[in-house]
Amino acid sequence: MAFTHTINQTRNGKHPGNGYREGLGMPETETGERPNFIVVEDVAEGLIDSRAAIEAAVRQILVSVGEDPERDGLVKTPHRVARMYDELLDGYDKDLETVVNGAFFDVEYGEGEMVVVAEIEYNSMCEHHMLPFVGKAHVAYIPRDRVIGLSKIPRIVDMFAHRLQVQERLTNEVADAITEALDPAGVMVVVEGQHMCGSLRGVKKHGVNMITTAKRGEFSANRELRDEFYRLIGK
């Protein structure tokens, strides 16, 4: 479904007309003027550059909180924020096949033994308030006849973490992606997270560590495997 909401640039409740700074990439009208609003469906359809749309939205936020987006400290802030989102949310531009890139290897390994990749640092952004949450992910899998390249597991974590997320979904997406890519006998993922939406606002509790788990295959049925995994990651 196409979105039809608009983001209007206002100052003191009035439209400032052609108020966008040059270089934002907003398309010109037939009269050569830049519009003073963004139609969200145009962004979704690629008619307006997404970075320019983010810059315009950040500029609107600055005006709305009572700031002057033209002062020295803020004049480049919309551009910086847009570039920041390019980096923090680059997971939308990645897919599992490209990330894994065929890095599977035939390796003789003990039957039923697990491979553990622990202490994977990640950063993500809560989809409810668009504030960061950070932490560590721990991944274990039981290979059948092949293993996956070591670097690919952190890359899979980052692919899903660098999207607007909730920790519960992130945990399941990592487990499901490894299951899809490798077809192992079992997968288990433990994710720890500290959420800025709970420490900077709202309840304002610092040091709270949220832990989520996802179990697939033999890890779902075998408690001894789960206990061994917890021991290996120090839990």
C-alpha positions as CSV (number, residue, x, y, z in Angstrom):
1,M,0.0,0.0,0.0
2,A,1.4,3.4,-0.9
3,F,1.8,6.0,1.7
4,T,0.4,9.5,1.1
5,H,1.5,11.3,4.3
6,T,3.5,14.4,3.8
7,I,6.3,15.9,5.8
8,N,6.0,19.7,5.8
9,Q,8.7,22.2,6.7
10,T,7.3,24.8,9.0
11,R,8.5,27.6,11.2
12,N,6.2,29.1,13.9
13,G,3.3,27.3,12.2
14,K,3.9,28.9,8.8
15,H,5.3,27.3,5.6
16,P,8.6,29.0,4.7
17,G,8.0,28.4,1.0
18,N,11.1,27.3,-0.8
19,G,13.0,26.9,2.5
20,Y,15.2,23.9,1.8
21,R,19.0,24.4,1.5
22,E,20.6,23.8,-1.9
23,G,22.2,20.4,-2.4
24,L,19.5,18.3,-0.7
25,G,18.6,16.6,-3.9
26,M,15.0,17.5,-3.8
27,P,13.5,17.5,-7.4
28,E,12.6,20.9,-8.8
29,T,9.1,21.7,-9.9
30,E,8.3,23.0,-13.4
31,T,8.8,26.5,-12.2
32,G,12.3,25.6,-11.0
33,E,11.5,25.8,-7.3
34,R,12.1,23.1,-4.7
35,P,8.9,21.8,-3.0
36,N,8.5,22.5,0.8
37,F,7.2,19.0,1.6
38,I,8.0,15.4,0.9
39,V,5.4,12.9,-0.3
40,V,6.3,9.7,1.3
41,E,5.1,7.5,-1.5
42,D,7.5,9.4,-3.8
43,V,10.4,8.3,-1.6
44,A,9.1,4.7,-1.6
45,E,8.9,4.7,-5.4
46,G,12.3,6.2,-5.8
47,L,11.1,9.5,-7.2
48,I,12.9,11.4,-4.4
49,D,16.4,10.5,-3.2
50,S,16.1,8.8,0.2
51,R,19.1,10.6,1.7
52,A,17.6,13.9,0.6
53,A,14.3,13.0,2.2
54,I,16.1,12.1,5.5
55,E,18.0,15.4,5.5
56,A,14.7,17.3,4.9
57,A,13.0,15.4,7.8
58,V,15.9,16.1,10.2
59,R,15.8,19.8,9.2
60,Q,12.1,19.8,10.1
61,I,12.8,18.2,13.5
62,L,15.4,20.9,14.2
63,V,12.8,23.6,13.4
64,S,10.1,21.9,15.4
65,V,12.2,21.7,18.6
66,G,12.9,25.4,18.3
67,E,16.4,25.3,16.8
68,D,17.8,27.3,13.9
69,P,19.1,24.8,11.3
70,E,21.1,27.6,9.7
71,R,23.4,28.2,12.6
72,D,27.0,26.9,12.3
73,G,26.7,23.9,14.6
74,L,23.6,22.6,12.8
75,V,23.9,23.6,9.2
76,K,25.5,20.2,8.3
77,T,23.6,18.2,10.8
78,P,20.9,16.9,8.4
79,H,23.6,15.7,6.1
80,R,25.5,14.0,9.0
81,V,22.3,12.3,10.3
82,A,21.4,11.0,6.8
83,R,24.9,9.5,6.4
84,M,24.6,8.0,9.9
85,Y,21.4,6.2,9.0
86,D,23.1,4.9,5.8
87,E,25.6,3.2,8.1
88,L,23.4,2.1,11.0
89,L,20.7,0.7,8.7
90,D,22.7,-0.8,5.9
91,G,21.2,-4.2,6.7
92,Y,18.3,-3.4,4.4
93,D,20.7,-3.4,1.4
94,K,22.0,-7.0,2.2
95,D,20.7,-10.5,1.7
96,L,21.7,-13.8,3.1
97,E,23.1,-15.3,-0.1
98,T,25.3,-12.3,-0.7
99,V,26.5,-12.2,2.9
100,V,27.4,-15.9,3.0
101,N,28.9,-15.8,-0.5
102,G,29.2,-19.6,-0.8
103,A,31.6,-19.9,2.2
104,F,30.8,-23.5,3.1
105,F,33.5,-26.0,3.7
106,D,33.5,-29.8,4.0
107,V,35.1,-30.6,7.3
108,E,35.2,-33.8,9.4
109,Y,33.8,-33.0,12.8
110,G,32.6,-35.1,15.7
111,E,29.0,-36.2,15.3
112,G,26.7,-34.2,17.4
113,E,29.4,-31.7,18.4
114,M,28.7,-28.0,18.3
115,V,30.5,-25.1,16.8
116,V,30.2,-21.9,18.9
117,V,30.9,-18.3,18.0
118,A,30.6,-16.3,21.1
119,E,30.9,-12.6,22.2
120,I,29.8,-11.2,18.8
121,E,29.4,-7.4,19.5
122,Y,26.5,-5.8,17.7
123,N,24.6,-2.5,17.6
124,S,21.0,-2.1,16.4
125,M,18.2,0.4,16.6
126,C,14.9,-0.1,18.4
127,E,12.0,0.3,15.9
128,H,9.7,1.8,18.6
129,H,11.8,4.9,19.5
130,M,14.6,4.7,17.0
131,L,17.1,4.6,19.8
132,P,20.1,2.3,19.9
133,F,20.4,-1.0,21.7
134,V,23.8,-2.8,21.9
135,G,25.1,-6.0,23.2
136,K,26.6,-9.4,22.3
137,A,25.3,-12.4,20.4
138,H,26.3,-16.0,21.0
139,V,25.7,-18.6,18.2
140,A,26.0,-22.4,18.2
141,Y,25.3,-24.9,15.5
142,I,25.7,-28.6,15.0
143,P,27.0,-29.2,11.5
144,R,26.0,-32.1,9.4
145,D,28.6,-32.5,6.6
146,R,29.9,-28.9,6.3
147,V,30.7,-25.8,8.2
148,I,30.3,-22.1,7.4
149,G,33.1,-19.6,7.3
150,L,33.8,-18.1,10.7
151,S,33.3,-14.5,9.6
152,K,30.0,-15.2,8.1
153,I,28.2,-15.6,11.4
154,P,29.0,-12.1,12.7
155,R,28.1,-10.8,9.3
156,I,24.7,-12.5,9.5
157,V,24.2,-10.9,12.9
158,D,25.1,-7.5,11.6
159,M,22.8,-7.9,8.6
160,F,19.8,-8.2,10.8
161,A,21.0,-5.9,13.5
162,H,21.5,-3.0,11.1
163,R,17.8,-2.7,10.6
164,L,15.0,-1.2,12.7
165,Q,14.5,-4.1,15.2
166,V,13.2,-5.6,18.3
167,Q,15.6,-7.9,20.1
168,E,13.2,-10.9,20.1
169,R,12.9,-10.8,16.3
170,L,16.6,-10.2,15.8
171,T,17.4,-13.4,17.7
172,N,15.0,-15.5,15.7
173,E,16.1,-14.0,12.4
174,V,19.7,-15.0,13.1
175,A,18.7,-18.5,14.0
176,D,16.5,-19.0,11.0
177,A,19.1,-17.5,8.6
178,I,21.8,-20.0,9.8
179,T,19.3,-22.8,9.5
180,E,18.4,-21.8,6.0
181,A,22.0,-21.3,4.9
182,L,23.6,-24.4,6.4
183,D,20.9,-26.9,7.2
184,P,22.6,-27.9,10.4
185,A,21.3,-30.5,12.9
186,G,20.6,-27.7,15.4
187,V,21.1,-24.0,16.0
188,M,20.9,-22.0,19.2
189,V,21.3,-18.2,19.5
190,V,21.5,-16.1,22.7
191,V,21.4,-12.4,22.4
192,E,22.1,-9.9,25.2
193,G,21.1,-6.3,24.8
194,Q,21.1,-3.0,26.7
195,H,18.4,-0.7,25.4
196,M,18.7,3.1,25.3
197,C,14.9,3.4,25.1
198,G,14.8,2.1,28.6
199,S,17.7,4.0,30.0
200,L,17.5,7.4,28.5
201,R,13.7,7.8,28.6
202,G,10.6,6.2,30.1
203,V,11.6,4.0,33.0
204,K,15.2,5.3,32.9
205,K,16.8,2.2,34.3
206,H,20.5,1.8,33.6
207,G,22.5,-1.5,33.4
208,V,19.4,-3.6,32.6
209,N,20.5,-6.6,30.4
210,M,17.8,-8.2,28.2
211,I,18.5,-11.8,27.2
212,T,16.7,-13.6,24.4
213,T,17.1,-17.1,23.0
214,A,16.2,-19.0,19.9
215,K,16.5,-22.8,19.6
216,R,16.2,-24.9,16.4
217,G,16.6,-28.7,15.8
218,E,18.5,-30.7,18.4
219,F,18.9,-27.7,20.7
220,S,15.1,-27.6,21.1
221,A,14.9,-31.3,22.2
222,N,18.2,-31.8,24.1
223,R,18.6,-30.0,27.3
224,E,22.2,-31.3,27.8
225,L,23.2,-29.6,24.5
226,R,21.6,-26.3,25.8
227,D,23.4,-26.6,29.1
228,E,26.7,-27.3,27.4
229,F,26.2,-24.2,25.2
230,Y,25.5,-22.1,28.2
231,R,28.6,-23.3,29.9
232,L,30.8,-22.6,26.9
233,I,29.6,-19.0,26.8
234,G,29.8,-18.6,30.5
235,K,26.1,-18.4,31.3
